[in-house]
Amino acid sequence: MDTPLSFESWQGDEEEHSVTWSQRIILECRCGEGVILLGLEADWRTEKRDAFECECGETLSIASNRVDETAFSVKQLLRRGHEATFGA
């Protein structure tokens, strides 16, 4: 089975960067931030990576913290709108 690939590029440090991935996994932290893992879940398991750290220091896992990407995006937009309207 072929997995469709996604591609993203950005400009930074005066050089263009790009990455191709087959899947994105979003892990949501209690602080409201998210960690984005690029690649298949099976690949992360093969690498024996099952714990990831949020910038707040909380440990996240695919089993416990995985969320739907669309739902996470909507929550982020609502949160940012609320912060812009009422302050952080």
N, C-alpha and C positions, 0 to 999 in steps of 0.2 A: 504494500500500500504506500503510495506517495503522499507525503505530507506537504501541503501548500506552504510556501515560504513567504514571509513578509520582509520588507526592506525599509530601513529608516536611515536617513543621513542628516548630518548637522555640521555646522561650521564652528570651529573653536580653535583657539591657539594658532590662528593663521593657517590652519590646515583642515581639510575636509575629512570627516570621520563617517564611517558607515558600518552598519551591522545587519546581518540577515539572520532571521530566526524562524523557527517552525511553530512556536507556540509561546504565549506569554502567560505567566502565572502571577496573579496578584495576591499578595499576603497583606492583610489589613491588621494594623496594630490598634490597641486600645486608645492610643494617643490620637488616632484619626489619620495618621500617615500610612503610606503603603510602601511595600518593597516589591519591585517588579523583577521577576526571574524570567530570563529569556531561555527558551528551549523546552524540550519535552519533560514531563514529570519523571518518566522512566530514566532519562539521562541524569537527572539530579539524584535519583535513587542509586543508579549505577556508580555515581561518583561518591556515594555514601554521604551526601549533603542533605541533612534533614533539619538543620537548625540554622536560622538566619537572624541577623541582628538589625533591629530598627535603629534609626539614628537617636531615638530616645533611650536606647539601651535594652529594650524589651526583646526577649528571644521569641522568634516566630517560627512556625513549622507549616509545611504544606498541609498536613493532616488537620491542624487546628485553626489555622488562620487564613486559609484560601477563601477568596470571595469571587463572585461573578464580576467580570471586568466592567460591564455596563452599569451595574448597580453601584459599584465603587466610584465610577466616574460621575454619576449623578449625585451621589453623596458629597463628593469633593466640590462640585459646582455649588451645591446648596450651602455647604459649609463656608466656602469663600464668599458667596453672596451675603450670607449672614454676618460674617466678619467685616465685610466692606460697609454694610449698613449700620451695624451696632458696635463695631470694634471687636478686637480679639478678646 
